[in-house]
Amino acid sequence: MSSYVRTFNRFELKFLLHHTQAREFVDRISAHVDFDEHAGDNGFYKVVSRYYDSRGLMCYWEKVDGEKYRRKVRIRTYGTHPDDAFVEIKQRYNLTVQKRRVRVPLPVAEDEFAKMDAGDYTSDVDTVFDEVFNLRRRYRLEPKLIVSYNRAAFFDRYKHDLRITLDRNIRCRNLDLDLATKRSVGPWAVPPTHLVLEVKFNEQAPRWICTVLNALDLQVVRLSKYCEGIERMNMQMRTRE
């Protein structure tokens, strides 16, 4: 029914690139990487995520206030597997990230979350669902925002724990929170002239990727697509716990 993935002590660095920088970046890394096997004909695939937060946007404010330890709950779908959902808890301490997630059919994920909302959830599905249920109950987490984008993903040909992603056409919406909505709707969470680059690795990044980042003078940024979307929709102005 489900497949469980847990990642330990993974580092994640983010950069904001103009599209001209992104083209040069891809040119420079092409000798070292291969496209993700799920990439479409143009190298990109669709990612749609529904984020959960408290009424006072606890998760948003933890990021803005620079809290080192943070957790986020989301349900994510991929264009390559539109009928499946990944229920995820993303936990961050400083630059170190742990992700716990389970893959289930989208209707199963929606049904279990509906049971949580109705108070009918029973602890017999998966440990990730159990943790999500406890977090939602403790902090009263509600669906808040959809963030969608097109992603190109790369893997180092030799050091397979290195993953590089480039996200473009990053949009957000806070009304239609249906993950099954196929079209890209909502305003830009990140200007369409720019892409978000993420470099993810265990323990230590290969020297060659550090050389490329330095050659392009790219600087690490504190950027969250969820937080950018919240601010684009002016949701943070309404309340703060």
ROMAR-252656 format. One record per residue (C-alpha): chain; y, z, x; residue number from 1. Coordinates in steps of 0.001 Angstrom, whole numbers. Layout:
% ROMAR-252656
+--------+---------+---------+---------+------+
: lodren :      c2 :      c3 :      c1 : seke :
+--------+---------+---------+---------+------+
:      A :       Y :       Z :       X :  NUM :
...
+--------+---------+---------+---------+------+
END
This chain:
% ROMAR-252656
+--------+---------+---------+---------+------+
: lodren :      c2 :      c3 :      c1 : seke :
+--------+---------+---------+---------+------+
:      A :       0 :       0 :       0 :    1 :
:      A :    2421 :     881 :    2762 :    2 :
:      A :    2917 :     583 :    6498 :    3 :
:      A :    4676 :    3292 :    8468 :    4 :
:      A :    6840 :    2829 :   11564 :    5 :
:      A :    8388 :    5550 :   13693 :    6 :
:      A :   10521 :    4911 :   16765 :    7 :
:      A :   11362 :    7572 :   19347 :    8 :
:      A :   14325 :    7949 :   21708 :    9 :
:      A :   15698 :    4473 :   21224 :   10 :
:      A :   19185 :    3691 :   22471 :   11 :
:      A :   21518 :    1476 :   20487 :   12 :
:      A :   24780 :       8 :   21805 :   13 :
:      A :   27180 :   -1929 :   19581 :   14 :
:      A :   29816 :   -4520 :   20416 :   15 :
:      A :   32242 :   -6596 :   18340 :   16 :
:      A :   32401 :  -10249 :   19423 :   17 :
:      A :   34587 :  -13159 :   18415 :   18 :
:      A :   32431 :  -16150 :   17477 :   19 :
:      A :   33420 :  -17945 :   20701 :   20 :
:      A :   32223 :  -14938 :   22728 :   21 :
:      A :   29013 :  -14892 :   20704 :   22 :
:      A :   28236 :  -18496 :   21633 :   23 :
:      A :   28778 :  -17759 :   25321 :   24 :
:      A :   26695 :  -14599 :   25038 :   25 :
:      A :   23749 :  -16519 :   23555 :   26 :
:      A :   24060 :  -19161 :   26273 :   27 :
:      A :   23929 :  -16489 :   28981 :   28 :
:      A :   20907 :  -14643 :   27585 :   29 :
:      A :   18886 :  -17754 :   26675 :   30 :
:      A :   16988 :  -17755 :   29981 :   31 :
:      A :   15680 :  -14245 :   29303 :   32 :
:      A :   14933 :  -14056 :   25581 :   33 :
:      A :   13063 :  -15627 :   22695 :   34 :
:      A :   14077 :  -15720 :   19045 :   35 :
:      A :   12529 :  -13242 :   16663 :   36 :
:      A :    9485 :  -14820 :   15016 :   37 :
:      A :   11065 :  -14376 :   11576 :   38 :
:      A :   14183 :  -16411 :   12356 :   39 :
:      A :   14965 :  -19313 :   10039 :   40 :
:      A :   15686 :  -22898 :   10997 :   41 :
:      A :   19180 :  -21979 :   12212 :   42 :
:      A :   17967 :  -18849 :   14011 :   43 :
:      A :   19284 :  -16446 :   11361 :   44 :
:      A :   17696 :  -14554 :    8487 :   45 :
:      A :   19181 :  -12528 :    5627 :   46 :
:      A :   19374 :   -8731 :    5652 :   47 :
:      A :   20416 :   -6733 :    2575 :   48 :
:      A :   20702 :   -2925 :    2651 :   49 :
:      A :   21505 :    -397 :     -52 :   50 :
:      A :   22991 :    2802 :    1374 :   51 :
:      A :   22862 :    6262 :    -157 :   52 :
:      A :   25496 :    8953 :     233 :   53 :
:      A :   26784 :   12068 :   -1475 :   54 :
:      A :   29522 :   12007 :   -4085 :   55 :
:      A :   31973 :   13071 :   -1390 :   56 :
:      A :   30635 :   10494 :    1120 :   57 :
:      A :   29135 :   13053 :    3495 :   58 :
:      A :   27407 :   10392 :    5632 :   59 :
:      A :   30612 :    8379 :    5924 :   60 :
:      A :   32690 :   11367 :    7002 :   61 :
:      A :   30090 :   12549 :    9507 :   62 :
:      A :   30452 :    9195 :   11262 :   63 :
:      A :   34257 :    9171 :   11070 :   64 :
:      A :   34487 :   12748 :   12318 :   65 :
:      A :   32245 :   11961 :   15290 :   66 :
:      A :   29343 :   14230 :   14387 :   67 :
:      A :   26689 :   13721 :   17057 :   68 :
:      A :   23751 :   14365 :   14733 :   69 :
:      A :   23650 :   12167 :   11640 :   70 :
:      A :   21144 :   10771 :    9162 :   71 :
:      A :   21363 :    7861 :    6739 :   72 :
:      A :   19069 :    6827 :    3907 :   73 :
:      A :   18803 :    3169 :    2965 :   74 :
:      A :   16530 :     592 :    1395 :   75 :
:      A :   16486 :   -2745 :    3202 :   76 :
:      A :   15126 :   -6192 :    2405 :   77 :
:      A :   14777 :   -9226 :    4647 :   78 :
:      A :   15089 :  -12856 :    3659 :   79 :
:      A :   11789 :  -13560 :    5362 :   80 :
:      A :   10013 :  -11020 :    3099 :   81 :
:      A :   12182 :  -10801 :     -52 :   82 :
:      A :    9459 :   -9144 :   -2139 :   83 :
:      A :    9089 :   -6187 :     233 :   84 :
:      A :   11401 :   -3262 :     881 :   85 :
:      A :   11779 :   -1004 :    3897 :   86 :
:      A :   12680 :    2550 :    2925 :   87 :
:      A :   14378 :    4010 :    5987 :   88 :
:      A :   15815 :    7198 :    7389 :   89 :
:      A :   17971 :    6418 :   10391 :   90 :
:      A :   18651 :    9464 :   12513 :   91 :
:      A :   21125 :    9430 :   15369 :   92 :
:      A :   21953 :   11920 :   18068 :   93 :
:      A :   24788 :   10538 :   20194 :   94 :
:      A :   23508 :    7135 :   21424 :   95 :
:      A :   19861 :    7957 :   20759 :   96 :
:      A :   18343 :    6652 :   17532 :   97 :
:      A :   15150 :    7462 :   15689 :   98 :
:      A :   14103 :    5424 :   12689 :   99 :
:      A :   11435 :    6413 :   10213 :  100 :
:      A :   10527 :    3813 :    7649 :  101 :
:      A :    7835 :    2633 :    5319 :  102 :
:      A :    7250 :    -881 :    4010 :  103 :
:      A :    6279 :   -1225 :     351 :  104 :
:      A :    6705 :   -3849 :   -2388 :  105 :
:      A :   10303 :   -3794 :   -3659 :  106 :
:      A :    9285 :   -2803 :   -7228 :  107 :
:      A :    7396 :     201 :   -5815 :  108 :
:      A :   10460 :    1356 :   -3870 :  109 :
:      A :   12709 :     965 :   -6908 :  110 :
:      A :   10205 :    2785 :   -9123 :  111 :
:      A :    9882 :    5747 :   -6754 :  112 :
:      A :   13659 :    6072 :   -6394 :  113 :
:      A :   13989 :    5939 :  -10184 :  114 :
:      A :   11470 :    8791 :  -10409 :  115 :
:      A :   13594 :   10778 :   -7955 :  116 :
:      A :   16652 :   10223 :  -10153 :  117 :
:      A :   14732 :   11263 :  -13273 :  118 :
:      A :   13169 :   14332 :  -11660 :  119 :
:      A :    9679 :   12868 :  -12021 :  120 :
:      A :    8909 :   12268 :   -8345 :  121 :
:      A :    5591 :   13611 :   -7064 :  122 :
:      A :    4720 :   13959 :   -3387 :  123 :
:      A :    1842 :   11495 :   -3278 :  124 :
:      A :    3317 :    8236 :   -1963 :  125 :
:      A :    4284 :    8568 :    1697 :  126 :
:      A :    5851 :   11100 :    4056 :  127 :
:      A :    8986 :    8945 :    4378 :  128 :
:      A :    9443 :    8975 :     603 :  129 :
:      A :    8954 :   12747 :     665 :  130 :
:      A :   11679 :   13157 :    3283 :  131 :
:      A :   14001 :   10826 :    1377 :  132 :
:      A :   13379 :   12817 :   -1798 :  133 :
:      A :   14220 :   16096 :     -57 :  134 :
:      A :   17391 :   14652 :    1486 :  135 :
:      A :   18498 :   13169 :   -1829 :  136 :
:      A :   17876 :   16445 :   -3645 :  137 :
:      A :   19541 :   18593 :    -982 :  138 :
:      A :   22676 :   16463 :    -579 :  139 :
:      A :   22651 :   14734 :   -3982 :  140 :
:      A :   22525 :   11317 :   -2380 :  141 :
:      A :   23327 :    8413 :   -4698 :  142 :
:      A :   23340 :    4626 :   -4218 :  143 :
:      A :   26817 :    3775 :   -2944 :  144 :
:      A :   27039 :     399 :   -1251 :  145 :
:      A :   25246 :   -2851 :    -516 :  146 :
:      A :   25811 :   -4425 :    2903 :  147 :
:      A :   24456 :   -7932 :    3502 :  148 :
:      A :   24613 :  -10257 :    6487 :  149 :
:      A :   22843 :  -12971 :    8434 :  150 :
:      A :   21027 :  -11795 :   11546 :  151 :
:      A :   19793 :  -13531 :   14686 :  152 :
:      A :   17363 :  -11393 :   16668 :  153 :
:      A :   16047 :  -11810 :   20206 :  154 :
:      A :   13396 :  -10154 :   22350 :  155 :
:      A :   13220 :   -9965 :   26123 :  156 :
:      A :   10352 :  -12208 :   27232 :  157 :
:      A :    9135 :   -9640 :   29749 :  158 :
:      A :   10504 :   -6230 :   28713 :  159 :
:      A :    9453 :   -6200 :   25093 :  160 :
:      A :   11173 :   -2966 :   24111 :  161 :
:      A :   14575 :   -4688 :   24438 :  162 :
:      A :   15845 :   -6079 :   21144 :  163 :
:      A :   19167 :   -7863 :   20693 :  164 :
:      A :   20700 :   -8667 :   17313 :  165 :
:      A :   23765 :  -10654 :   16286 :  166 :
:      A :   25028 :  -10140 :   12732 :  167 :
:      A :   27516 :  -12437 :   11016 :  168 :
:      A :   28897 :  -12999 :    7500 :  169 :
:      A :   28887 :   -9245 :    6921 :  170 :
:      A :   29793 :   -8507 :    3301 :  171 :
:      A :   29802 :   -5431 :    1095 :  172 :
:      A :   29798 :   -4576 :   -2590 :  173 :
:      A :   29774 :   -1368 :   -4630 :  174 :
:      A :   29209 :   -2657 :   -8165 :  175 :
:      A :   26117 :   -4859 :   -8215 :  176 :
:      A :   23703 :   -2685 :   -6235 :  177 :
:      A :   20648 :   -4778 :   -7059 :  178 :
:      A :   18764 :   -5646 :   -3872 :  179 :
:      A :   17270 :   -8674 :   -5615 :  180 :
:      A :   20674 :  -10372 :   -5942 :  181 :
:      A :   20218 :  -13512 :   -3858 :  182 :
:      A :   23767 :  -14726 :   -3417 :  183 :
:      A :   26218 :  -13267 :    -907 :  184 :
:      A :   28903 :  -11524 :   -2931 :  185 :
:      A :   31695 :   -9094 :   -2166 :  186 :
:      A :   34481 :   -8930 :     409 :  187 :
:      A :   34039 :   -9093 :    4160 :  188 :
:      A :   33123 :   -5738 :    5702 :  189 :
:      A :   33834 :   -7273 :    9128 :  190 :
:      A :   36224 :  -10225 :    9580 :  191 :
:      A :   34286 :  -13516 :    9319 :  192 :
:      A :   35614 :  -14548 :   12740 :  193 :
:      A :   33575 :  -11789 :   14376 :  194 :
:      A :   29931 :  -10816 :   14832 :  195 :
:      A :   28363 :   -7439 :   15515 :  196 :
:      A :   26134 :   -7355 :   18584 :  197 :
:      A :   23556 :   -4599 :   18945 :  198 :
:      A :   21525 :   -3983 :   22093 :  199 :
:      A :   18533 :   -1689 :   21505 :  200 :
:      A :   16165 :    -402 :   24165 :  201 :
:      A :   13956 :    2483 :   25243 :  202 :
:      A :   15001 :    4629 :   28195 :  203 :
:      A :   16875 :    2001 :   30266 :  204 :
:      A :   18353 :   -1446 :   29641 :  205 :
:      A :   17296 :   -4288 :   31970 :  206 :
:      A :   19781 :   -5117 :   34697 :  207 :
:      A :   20266 :   -8688 :   33495 :  208 :
:      A :   21650 :   -7660 :   30080 :  209 :
:      A :   24072 :   -5249 :   31767 :  210 :
:      A :   25227 :   -8128 :   33984 :  211 :
:      A :   25871 :  -10344 :   30955 :  212 :
:      A :   27787 :   -7628 :   29100 :  213 :
:      A :   29943 :   -6935 :   32161 :  214 :
:      A :   30576 :  -10640 :   32804 :  215 :
:      A :   31963 :  -11020 :   29276 :  216 :
:      A :   33896 :   -7740 :   29583 :  217 :
:      A :   32316 :   -6422 :   26387 :  218 :
:      A :   33103 :   -2829 :   25484 :  219 :
:      A :   30925 :    -509 :   23416 :  220 :
:      A :   32442 :     225 :   19999 :  221 :
:      A :   31773 :    2955 :   17438 :  222 :
:      A :   31081 :     721 :   14497 :  223 :
:      A :   29042 :    1248 :   11350 :  224 :
:      A :   28649 :   -1600 :    8876 :  225 :
:      A :   28272 :     976 :    6129 :  226 :
:      A :   31509 :    2740 :    7083 :  227 :
:      A :   33349 :    -569 :    7451 :  228 :
:      A :   32195 :   -1465 :    3947 :  229 :
:      A :   33282 :    1888 :    2509 :  230 :
:      A :   36744 :    1408 :    3992 :  231 :
:      A :   36953 :   -2200 :    2822 :  232 :
:      A :   36290 :   -1017 :    -731 :  233 :
:      A :   38746 :    1909 :    -272 :  234 :
:      A :   36029 :    4291 :   -1430 :  235 :
:      A :   36942 :    6898 :    1199 :  236 :
:      A :   40340 :    7417 :    -461 :  237 :
:      A :   38816 :    8867 :   -3623 :  238 :
:      A :   37336 :   12118 :   -2394 :  239 :
:      A :   36299 :   14187 :     590 :  240 :
:      A :   34015 :   17154 :     531 :  241 :
+--------+---------+---------+---------+------+
END
